[in-house]
Amino acid sequence: MFHAPLYRPLLLALLSLATSSASAAGIQFSASDIAGWPTRSFEGESQYRVIREDGRQVLQARSQGQASAKYLERDINLNETPYLHWCWKVDSRYAGIDERSKSGDDYPARLYVARKTGLLPWQLESVNYVWSSTQPQGSRWPNAFTERAMLLALQGASSPLNEWRGEVRDIRADFTSLFGEDVEEINGLALMSDGDNAGGDAVAHFTAVGLAASPTPPNCPP
């Protein structure tokens, strides 16, 4: 589930730059970094924990009818690091839901970026990259709760389960395509697994989350 109030804490709780590693190659967030981000709960709390898989730390997100997000407020210059990259996988999809409706606005996994459009807490826009249960890969639509959030299904109804998928997105290009605006800065990141509207259960995993100057694919687990 997405709600506009999610971004209010993004404006109130700025995290230290020590929560990530920055270098000439870009900005990288470890599984432990993300696990330490503040939590914003909508309906109960999804479970987030760091696990090891094939000798590598990954973030596990488990939703059992709950909805909460891990979020980071940070100003990020897209002229320097315009490409968002990450690896993710899910173990199941939600059956029989309409993701374009409020009652079906649930996703086993999503990662999104937000930017401020004014001084007030609710004046934000976001691009939501989702693992869709029912929509074809590449579909896009406005969030059922607010048109200031656009959803883009990077993985869809036919995407394989329990298999790592690597993503690279040009954030500026996506904001231009979805909102018709040239954006040079974003102000927050968040990820979540949610199943509160339809009461679904799912497990997602994330790793190699970061921003870079080049569209080099992330190094995903085998």
N, C-alpha and C positions, 0 to 999 in steps of 0.2 A: 504494500500500500504506500502511496505517496501522499503527503499532505504538505501544503505550503508552510505550516509552522515548523517543519523540519529545519528550515534555514535560520530560524531565530537563534538557536544556540550556536550556529556557525558564526553569527555576527557577534556573539557575546563571549566566546571562549576561544581565543587565539592560542594555538599550540606553539610550543617552542620549535625552532628549526632543528633542534636536536632529535626530533622524532623521525627524521629521515636523513639519508645521506645524499649530499649534493656534490657533484663533481663536473668536470668539463663534459662528461658523457651524459649528464642529466641528473634527474632526481629519482632515487630508488627508495621504495618502502618495503621493509622486510615484513614477514608475517607477524613478528613480535611488535613492530611499529604499529601495524594496523590494529592488532589486538588491544593495544594501549590507547587507541583513539577513544574519545568520549562516545557514549552510546545514547542514541535518541530512540526512546520506546514509543510505539504507537498502540500496540495491543500485546501486552506481555513482552517478553524479551527472547528473541532468537538467540541461540547459543553460539558464541564465537570462541574458538580455542586454537592454539597452535599445536599442530601434530607433525610428525615426521613421516615422509613418504619417500621411499627409495633413497634414504639418507638426506633428504632435503626438507627444510621447514616449509610448511604450507599452512594457510589459514582455513580452518573448517568452519562453515556456517551451517547451522542446523535450525530449521523452522518446523515446529510441530503445532501449526495453527497460530503462531505468534508473528509479530512484526516489529523489528527494531533494526536500526542501522548503526554502523560505525562511521563516524564522520570526522573530517579534518577541515578546519578553516585555515587557508593559506593563500596568499596572493601569488599567482604563478604567471610569469611573463611568457605569453605564447610566441613572442618573437624569438625567444631563446629556446624554449622546449615546447613545440607545438604538438608533438606526437605522444599520445597516451598509449601505453602498452600494458598488457597483462595476460596471464594464463588462467583459465577456469575450466571447471567441469561440474556436472550435476549428476545425481544418481537417479532422478525421476522427473517426470513432468506432471502437471496438474491436468486432470481429465475433465472435459465437459464444462470449461469456464469460458466466459467472454472477456478477454483481457482489455477490451475497449470500454467496458462498463465498470462502475464502481464496485459492483459485487464480485467482479472477476479480476480486479487489479492486484494480482498476486504473481510473483515470479520466483522460481527456485533460486535465481541469482540475478543481480543487477549491480551495475557500477555506474555512477553518474557524476557529472561535473556541473558546478553552479557558478553563476556570475551575478554580481550585484548590478541592478539597473537603476537604483536610487538609494536614498539615505535610510528609508524605512526598512525594517526587518523583512517584510513580505515582498519587497521589490527586488525579486530575483528571477532569473530564468535558469533552466537546467536542461541538459541533454542526458537522457537515461539510456544507457546501453543495457539491454535486457536479454536474458535467455528465455525465449518465449516457449510456452507449452503448446500453443495452438496456431500461432501466426507463422507464415512462411518467412524464411530467412531473408532479411533485407526489407521487411515491412517497417513502416513508420506511422505513427499516429499520436494525437495529443493525449495526455493523461486525462483520465476520466474526472479527476478532481480539479484540475487547473490546466488551462491552455498554455500556461507559462512553463510547462514541462512537456517536452517532446520525447517520445519513446522510439527507439530504433532497435529492432530485433536483429542482433548479430548472429545469434543461433536461434533456430526455430523448431517447428514441430517434427522435422525429419533429421535433426542433428543427433549424432550418436550420444548415448548416455555412457557415463563412466569412462570417458575418454577426454584427455586434456586437449583444449583448443586454445591457440594463441591468437591474440587480437592486437592490431595496431590501428589507431584512429587519429586522423588529423582533426584536432578539436576545432580549429578555426574554420576548416572546410565544413564541418558538421553544423556549426552554429550558422554559417552562411546559408547552407542548404535548408536547414530546418526553421530558422528564424529570419533569414534574409538580412543578417547583420554581420559586419566584419568585426570580430572580437579579438582584442589584443591581450586580454588578461582574464583569467578565471580566478575565483575567490574561494573555492571549496571543492572537496572530493568526498564521496561517500560510497559505501557498498553495503549490500544487505541481501538476506534471503528472507522472504516473507510469505506467509500462507494464512493470514488472519481472515480475509474476506471469504474465501472458499473453504477454509478449514483444512488446507492441505499440509502434508508433511513432505519435506525435501531436505537433502543435504547437498551443499555446494562447497567447492574448494577453490581458493584463489592463491596465486603466487606470481612473482615477477611483475608486481604492480609498480609503475613508475612513469616518468615523462622524459622525453629525449629530443634531441635536435634533429635526429634522422629517423626514417621509418623502418629501422632495422627490427625484424621480428624478435619477440622475446624468446629466451631459452626455456622452453617448457619441459616439464618432466616427460619421460617416455610413456 
